[in-house]
Amino acid sequence: MKKKKINVITLGCSKNTVDSEKLLKQLQSGGYEIKHDSEESDAGTVIINTCGFINDAKEESIDTILRYVRKKEKGLIDNLYVIGCLSERYKEELKMQIPEVTRYFGVHDTPMILRELGIDYRNDLSAMRILTSPGHYAYLKISEGCDRHCAFCAIPLIRGRCISRPLEELIAEAEILADSGVKELILVAQDLSYYGLDLYKKQRLPDLVSGLLIIEKLEWIRLHYLYPSGFPEELIPLIRDNKRICNYIDIPVQHITDRMLGIMRRSHDRRETESILNKIRTEIPGAAIRTTLIAGHPGETEKDFLELKKFVEDFRFDRLGVFAYSHEEDTYSYEHYNDEVPEDVKELRVSQIMELQQSISAGLNERLMGQVIKVIIDRREGDHYIGRTEYDSPEIDQEVLIPAEYNISPGNFYNVMITNSAEFDLFGKLI
């Protein structure tokens, strides 16, 4: 029956993905037939898990809500619920501007929306999920919220303070995922570096990673979002000495001048930033270091930007993303600074950094020609299988394209010789 089908639409980051996967499991256990990101109009109820982080994400969330409002008005769906970050942040405004939505819920309201649908929340399913990823990789969200006070960021306003999940609970969930076929486990949080400080009064990320290594079915363990300040340096030998931990470290620095880091209320300066980056480079030879930057934050002068650009040029990050500053309501930057850098200047600075990174990435990729690299295959697209090295995370980093003439099964690992390269892609053949 149509009314017993629920379609869950997920927008935003991997942490949202985990939230949706756990909601799907609860819905399934309650007797609903579940769909995820389906474009079919055969579900009586649609739940949209929104993102409210920056302007582009908010616009995508609103556009998606309006698209499903139109389906509701045409009678294609009966009920439309909105959950997640956008709803948490702007619930009252959304109620007024888009009243056609059946009901809005916040980021911590899973039990409430289940009750709305006639289901009791089951604590015994808290570690269970319906994976929406390909199945051979999955995300493990190790904490909720953030205790940092970066001037530009709305996450603490939306998600609250950091709440670390118990170590034993995380290992148990990882074991369930591994038993279901997950080979690559990607640890995510707003700040992995902080893990354990609230719960255990000390950093426990190295202990967690060590515990995960006991799970033999996990072939790759990947770490995302390690804050530079307080970086748990015990991780460095752990990564260096264990081949199952990907040589991939995501450490968002955001900027490099002491002046801008102060304006952004980052708790690290240039010396500390360069110290930890150089330590990683020195002690884990060949590790891929990924970072993210913000261009056009209030107060950023041309001199600040040129210094940032020079830093990118000199350090040569393996992976890099850069975002134009978004003036987010209720943040410290919004309350205390004018959004003074013109939008066209922001975009120009973003494009200049990315052009530079394009050249850096092309050079790094060219060095891989003729090398044999372990690759996990994610999918087939047209005439190619699409895979990744340990130096690349799904959906955000570069990929390896392999001709479909080979007998390849997605979800498996293969040894691939790199035969050609582009700025952000590699091409190879099986050996």
C-alpha angles and dihedrals in degrees: 000000000000094000091060093057120092125190115202116200116199124202131175132019136001090262088062088050090058091049091052093047092054091047090051090055092051091048092049092050088052092060102263125135103233134211130180126213090341119168091200117106096219098104118094092207130041124193118194116201102203138202121222102174106111136358097269091051092047091051091051090050093050092046089052092049091051092048090057092042087061090051089050091050089052090052093246091124131025104207133025121194126184122204137160137056100331091050092046092052103038105022097134094044091049092050089056098042100038106026091159089082109101093225141337125227133185132234095273098042101096093121089050096052090046090054088049087057094046097258131122116224110249116216090193088067096051092109094042125096144172102231116229093182119087090276100247091079132039140172123245112203105207099182143010127229130357139262095200119106104212109169096229100045128097097183096099088051091052104033102026129221123339115283112184117208116233113270094233091052091053094049090049091052091048090052090053090050093048091049089053092057104272110149100170118051116193115199112214137178136135086263121007091185091067095053112133100010093105096040104033101019089238139064111277103173094107089051091050093049091048089052091050091053088067088068099087096192090067106089097175130032114188128192124213132191108009110179111228096226110076092008105181099244092191084077092068099072089037091058093040095051100041118068091196092066107080115243087236124114121183107200114164109209096173093195141358112214114095089227094057094040087056093048089049090051092235112162094225134069132210094271093053092044095051092042095059093040092051092045090055092047092049099043099037104043111201096017114148110233116201124192142172127218137194120222123197100020112164109280095026107138126194087257091055091049094049089050090051091048091050090050091053090048093050100041096042101207114214092223128016141173127186129195132197110242114265116205100226122195118251095011120126090251091052093049098043109027137053116236087241105157108091116242093240090054091050091052092046091053091048091051092047092053092046093048088053092047090048089059092045092049092048090054094047092048093049089059089061094063110126094011122125113229134181109246133187115213115227103177149324121262118183110300095355143065111225119220142160138222123226085263093066133068121210119270096000107057137050125289140218117238118207124182113258091230089090123086098248132161119206112239095038132103123241137179107244130189112217108233102169141005143202133189094281105006140064129209124206152155134228119259 
